Amino acid sequence: MNATPLARLALALAYPVLAHLASLRDDPSLAAIALGDLAVFVLLEPLLRRRAWAWIVLAATIVGLVTVAGSPYLHLVLLLVPALFVALVAWTFGRTLRAGHVPLITRMVSAIDGVPVAQLDADLRAYARALTATWAAVLSGLAVCNFLLALVAVPGGLLHSLGITPPVTVSERAWSWFANLLNYGLVGGLFVGEYFYRVRRFPGRYTSFFDFVRKMAGLGPTVWRGLLHDEPRRS
């Protein structure tokens, strides 16, 4: 069994917990560990393939984190990570909605079903496009919310760190609950809720939710890299 997906999942689940605890305790060591976890998550595949550049980048990241562990800059990075990460995922969905491109979820459905996009049912293609747009919109909204909360968090928010008193404030604890936990709960809720709506709209496609997840995971890293690499639709 390939342990890479499990390792990636463990790293992904560990980051928000570590970041949340670092914020609640104002602990620079935990903040450094959280960001180190994130670096390993991003570099995991080339690290496992023993790519020299990945190990050099990871080593440089660790040195950098240790160097700034006692400075306020580490906390500012923690503030920005949720907004930047969610914005990146929103962009990944949204860029495939451009004219002449195949929407990301349409390509996912095509890969799972093992048929060309053109052979998918027209109603299913329309639904997949609308769902891609929904994810792009929801994630964009979450990215904006994350950034605004990071701006007005007190103490330690972006504006407060610059010596500016925000006209409206939230506690750093409230920001952390939203950015590091509720954020991903909302995404998970949409993912699960949309699945149950979809099986009513298009019955017979999956035997269960776990069957759906298994089919997605079964695509493998090579297929996923191809899906995430957006390119114009071929004639």
ZICORGI-V445764 format. One line per field, one symbol per residue. phi: phi as a letter, one per 30 degrees, with the letter a starting at -180 (. if undefined). Layout:
phi = ???
//
This chain:
phi = .ddeedddddddddedddddddddchcdddddddddedddedcedddddidedddddddddddddddceccddddddeddeedddddddddeddddcdeicceedddddddddibdedcdeedddddddddedddddddddddddedddddcdbdidddddcicdddbbbddddededdcbdedddddddddddeddddddbdidbdadddddddddddiddddddddcdaeddd
//
